[in-house]
Structure formats: structure tokens, C-alpha cells
Amino acid sequence: MFKLNNISILAIITIAVLLGFIFYNTFIETSISSSSYSLDNAYQESISYLNKTSLHIQYKNPSYDVDPADLLKLHKYIEEEKVRILNTPGISYKELTTVDTYGNITIVSRKLFNITMDLPIIWAGMEKSIDELSNLNIRKSLNIYYEMKSRLYNIVNELNESLKILIYVREKGILLDDHNTTVNYSIMVINDTLNTILEYIKLMEILSSNIENMENNNTNQTLLKLAESIAKQVDMEKLKPFAKQISMFLTKLSMGEIVKKQKTNMTNTENPGGISGGYSGSMEDD
């Protein structure tokens, strides 16, 4: 039986690594080059993914009908074609700008895909938070907001980045056929969603900075001033999906319903507990 010395083992490992590297590169190149993509086909696929992911942003549901692996493969193909075109002598400005345009569109589609996997949960949290406001459970509403604050800001950042790229595409890019319609639709959807989230954050931050004063100095005058301040600072048009609940909250706030709520421990029809709600059982004497 022969024995392998350290040099032999090292040589075998080196050869195995090199063969593996060569095989991997060959596999990747073959899988891309043997795909059904042509540039025209890739451009159509890109705009289709943008349309799909934008629809899911609009309706706040996950992009289950999008295969992220296929989307990544498409993005890589377009980026490789961009490199090829850049290294082709005599290439036209239009051809280069077009491939760059659709490369940017696939970047946005990937961002929107990721957002749609988290946005439905966050949106439901926003709805729950606003519902608690309409019932004057301000502490509970704020706690929901605090729990999802970091994820909210992440979505805001990704939507902002997507919006910047698409605005650049619309202004500087070259789009085929009626693809500009899809880009404009996506910009509108992102803008609307972004504005609603940002206005929700503004509302919650106003409440957060005033909660102590509301609890310690909750006179009718104080609450009326706060309601007026919120109405001036917050754009209700941007909060249209939650307009009914917020309008109810501001009406109750301006009418001093919080003060009334705290005084209802003499009845068994309303909840005590002030701003944060509380135990809702019967207050009848035995």
C-alpha cells in the first residue's frame, strides 16, 4: 500500500479546486449562453417583471408569481450583454443606453420583489396601529409602530432607491414600444406607497413626542390643540387608505373624548384606562 505525502495531498487538493472552478464557470456560462434570451426577449421580460412587482406593491401582497432565481438570471444576462456591447467597436449610443436602461429596470424589479415579501405584514401593522388610534388606544398604537419602525425605514429606503432609478430611466433611458407606460405606472405606485408610509411615520412621531403631555395634562384645551396641530402637519390625502380611522381619531381627540373616557368608570358601558385603554370588564358593584 502506497502512502501519500503532504506534497501529493496538496497537489491533489489544488487540482480538485481548479477543476471545480473551471466546471463552475463553464456551467454558469453555458446556462446563460444556452438560455432562450435574446436582448429583445430580455427587454420584454424585464418590463414584465417590473409590471408584476409593481402590481404587488400596489395591492400589498407578496410576489409569489415571480421566480427570484429567474429574475437574477435575467439581470446577469443583461449585465453581461452590457459588458459585451461596451467592448464592441463602433457601438451606437442608442444600443448602449438601451441595454443600460433595462439593466436598471431589473435592479428595480429585484428591489420591489424583496419589498413585497415584507410590505404586506408592515401594512397590516399600520392598519392595526391606526385602528387602535381610532379607539383612542394611543399607547398601544405607538407600541405597534415602535415594533416595526426599523422595517418601515428599510422599506422607505428601498422604495426611495427604486424611485430614483426609475426617474433616471424615464429621463435618461431609452425604452422600447410602450414600456414607458409601465415605468410611469411603477413610479406612481411607488410614490403613493412611499408617501403613505412617510405620512404615517410623521403622524406617529408627532404622537410619540406628545404622549407624555397628553397623559399628564389631558385637558380639553390641550387635546384640541394637538388635534389641530396634527391636522395642519399631516397630509390626509397621503393617508387616504386610513382616512376614515384617522378622521375618527382627530374628531374624538378634539372633542375631549379621552377625558370623557377616563371618567366613565361610573358606568358599565365604556372602558376605563385613559389613553392606553385598559380592562373592559363590568364596573358594577356587587
Salt bridges, closest charged atoms under 4 A:
ASP65 OD1 - HIS56 NE2 2.74
GLU81 OE1 - ARG84 NH2 2.81
ASP100 OD1 - LYS82 NZ 2.67
ASP118 OD1 - ARG151 NH2 2.36
GLU132 OE2 - LYS128 NZ 3.00
GLU132 OE2 - LYS140 NZ 3.68
GLU158 OE1 - LYS111 NZ 3.21
GLU161 OE2 - LYS164 NZ 3.97
GLU199 OE2 - LYS202 NZ 3.14
GLU205 OE2 - LYS149 NZ 2.97
GLU212 OE2 - ARG139 NH2 2.98
GLU215 OE2 - ARG139 NE 2.86
GLU237 OE2 - LYS240 NZ 3.86
GLU257 OE2 - LYS260 NZ 3.52
